């Protein structure tokens, strides 16, 4: 679907509270991709993405914005930490491995799409195979199953799940485990080195029908898919639609004017990342990948270092800088109530499994938000992640006592319950003024 920037922001608003500047920036970047794809090839090749740097404390939505954006359009997406890479010549992962990881992600995406298309055809073939195997078991063993199943059609019984727990013997491919021979250079299956020169090994396994069906379905669908076509499409998708989210980029920035020591290594990683962001060709097991049109979104808290501490060439490749703000009490109230995956909804759904009907009053939500804001202000600011700490402590007793053979019960969390459980005075002290 071709979303307009406004529609993209509306979709992001369903999951992420606030941070309008960041949402607008990524929405425009995504729409520009669509606009570029509508141009003639000569003009298209001249236009490259405008990469983005997000600056803001942890837990305010930097990663979530990028992840939801990719999910919205089905684009290949990977999140990597800049600190996991080392300068060329040192032991560790080299920066080119981020592109290989992106291609692997694109291959999985395309495979999944193709699997869904052939699933109906594959399902028919697998059902026919399973019916034969179940029939063989019934001829050789006395199975304790209801009389009506014996009388009904085996295929119909299979589809209704009557035989899910029945054990059968199937023959499946014996795929060797892939090994990473050189760190960061990708994995290779030793048994597949000779390709099609050697016949593929098969092995027998005794499994329940439900599990056997899943394995056979994967095998059958795999036969119906053209692997070369999948790889070709994945490479194209990674090049033209890929998004790489580089987190903790501030950790590889040299702090202030200091030089030497660790700062030399940090600058080395920046210089290695530079050609990837500028546009280069990286060799992968699926073929060469051009990085010119991949969208790079970098993020960091920049508490100690500044964006200007990055090497000038790298700064120039991230022309859009958006600053994400710390979360306020109002933001916390919205996070607790409005998103589709709101944390209160998550706990309500979880406890419903054990027959607990959990509900929160408005004043309880306000109190939880105020506590989260105070804790972020008086200790480390960890953004929305603070709510997980608060909610776990708040619902500790309810979660512990739920379950077993108890009948369904109602639990209402009000303001007084929050105050009693979390030990917070009604009139909270303004501790912010004591922070230097």
TACOR-V263192 format. One record per residue. N is the residue number from 1. RES is the residue in one letter. PSI is psi in whole degrees, 0 to 359 (* if undefined). Layout:
n,res,psi
N,RES,PSI
N,RES,PSI
//
This chain:
n,res,psi
1,X,139
2,X,98
3,X,141
4,X,161
5,X,320
6,X,318
7,X,322
8,X,314
9,X,320
10,X,319
11,X,318
12,X,328
13,X,339
14,X,340
15,X,337
16,X,131
17,X,135
18,X,206
19,X,49
20,X,321
21,X,316
22,X,319
23,X,318
24,X,318
25,X,313
26,X,328
27,X,318
28,X,318
29,X,319
30,X,318
31,X,323
32,X,331
33,X,314
34,X,316
35,X,317
36,X,319
37,X,344
38,X,354
39,X,160
40,X,153
41,X,322
42,X,316
43,X,325
44,X,318
45,X,339
46,X,344
47,X,123
48,X,157
49,X,151
50,X,104
51,X,157
52,X,140
53,X,127
54,X,124
55,X,126
56,X,160
57,X,165
58,X,150
59,X,15
60,X,358
61,X,12
62,X,306
63,X,318
64,X,322
65,X,311
66,X,318
67,X,314
68,X,325
69,X,313
70,X,319
71,X,326
72,X,320
73,X,4
74,X,34
75,X,146
76,X,131
77,X,135
78,X,148
79,X,128
80,X,156
81,X,129
82,X,333
83,X,347
84,X,350
85,X,151
86,X,159
87,X,148
88,X,134
89,X,348
90,X,157
91,X,135
92,X,185
93,X,135
94,X,157
95,X,335
96,X,339
97,X,338
98,X,326
99,X,320
100,X,320
101,X,322
102,X,318
103,X,318
104,X,319
105,X,318
106,X,320
107,X,316
108,X,319
109,X,311
110,X,318
111,X,316
112,X,318
113,X,315
114,X,322
115,X,314
116,X,328
117,X,324
118,X,1
119,X,321
120,X,315
121,X,317
122,X,322
123,X,321
124,X,316
125,X,320
126,X,317
127,X,318
128,X,319
129,X,319
130,X,323
131,X,319
132,X,317
133,X,319
134,X,321
135,X,320
136,X,318
137,X,320
138,X,332
139,X,326
140,X,333
141,X,158
142,X,109
143,X,132
144,X,85
145,X,156
146,X,148
147,X,324
148,X,335
149,X,320
150,X,325
151,X,334
152,X,168
153,X,134
154,X,321
155,X,317
156,X,319
157,X,322
158,X,314
159,X,330
160,X,355
161,X,16
162,X,329
163,X,11
164,X,323
165,X,6
166,X,138
167,X,131
168,X,166
169,X,126
170,X,161
171,X,123
172,X,165
173,X,139
174,X,88
175,X,124
176,X,150
177,X,134
178,X,148
179,X,147
180,X,101
181,X,318
182,X,125
183,X,128
184,X,353
185,X,7
186,X,167
187,X,154
188,X,139
189,X,116
190,X,320
191,X,345
192,X,9
193,X,323
194,X,7
195,X,233
196,X,5
197,X,330
198,X,139
199,X,144
200,X,137
201,X,146
202,X,153
203,X,154
204,X,141
205,X,142
206,X,119
207,X,161
208,X,152
209,X,319
210,X,315
211,X,319
212,X,321
213,X,318
214,X,316
215,X,314
216,X,326
217,X,318
218,X,317
219,X,315
220,X,317
221,X,323
222,X,324
223,X,328
224,X,353
225,X,136
226,X,107
227,X,322
228,X,320
229,X,321
230,X,312
231,X,319
232,X,315
233,X,321
234,X,318
235,X,315
236,X,316
237,X,318
238,X,318
239,X,315
240,X,334
241,X,356
242,X,145
243,X,124
244,X,121
245,X,112
246,X,104
247,X,160
248,X,38
249,X,338
250,X,336
251,X,346
252,X,10
253,X,137
254,X,133
255,X,115
256,X,221
257,X,4
258,X,147
259,X,162
260,X,171
261,X,228
262,X,329
263,X,329
264,X,316
265,X,318
266,X,314
267,X,327
268,X,318
269,X,320
270,X,317
271,X,331
272,X,324
273,X,327
274,X,307
275,X,330
276,X,316
277,X,323
278,X,324
279,X,109
280,X,179
281,X,126
282,X,132
283,X,131
284,X,173
285,X,351
286,X,1
287,X,177
288,X,142
289,X,126
290,X,132
291,X,5
292,X,326
293,X,11
294,X,138
295,X,123
296,X,128
297,X,116
298,X,153
299,X,151
300,X,158
301,X,327
302,X,48
303,X,312
304,X,309
305,X,172
306,X,164
307,X,326
308,X,349
309,X,347
310,X,154
311,X,142
312,X,321
313,X,321
314,X,320
315,X,319
316,X,336
317,X,357
318,X,74
319,X,341
320,X,119
321,X,122
322,X,138
323,X,125
324,X,137
325,X,157
326,X,151
327,X,139
328,X,177
329,X,319
330,X,319
331,X,318
332,X,321
333,X,316
334,X,318
335,X,324
336,X,342
337,X,324
338,X,321
339,X,157
340,X,332
341,X,35
342,X,142
343,X,326
344,X,322
345,X,322
346,X,313
347,X,322
348,X,316
349,X,318
350,X,312
351,X,339
352,X,329
353,X,324
354,X,18
355,X,22
356,X,119
357,X,96
358,X,138
359,X,153
360,X,136
361,X,163
362,X,319
363,X,334
364,X,317
365,X,316
366,X,316
367,X,317
368,X,317
369,X,318
370,X,320
371,X,316
372,X,319
373,X,315
374,X,317
375,X,321
376,X,327
377,X,326
378,X,345
379,X,208
380,X,135
381,X,105
382,X,18
383,X,220
384,X,341
385,X,339
386,X,328
387,X,327
388,X,319
389,X,312
390,X,313
391,X,322
392,X,317
393,X,321
394,X,318
395,X,13
396,X,310
397,X,318
398,X,314
399,X,321
400,X,319
401,X,347
402,X,155
403,X,183
404,X,207
405,X,16
406,X,146
407,X,166
408,X,142
409,X,156
410,X,133
411,X,117
412,X,122
413,X,112
414,X,181
415,X,317
416,X,321
417,X,317
418,X,315
419,X,314
420,X,317
421,X,321
422,X,359
423,X,38
424,X,133
425,X,152
426,X,315
427,X,102
428,X,145
429,X,145
430,X,93
431,X,349
432,X,327
433,X,345
434,X,357
435,X,126
436,X,*
//
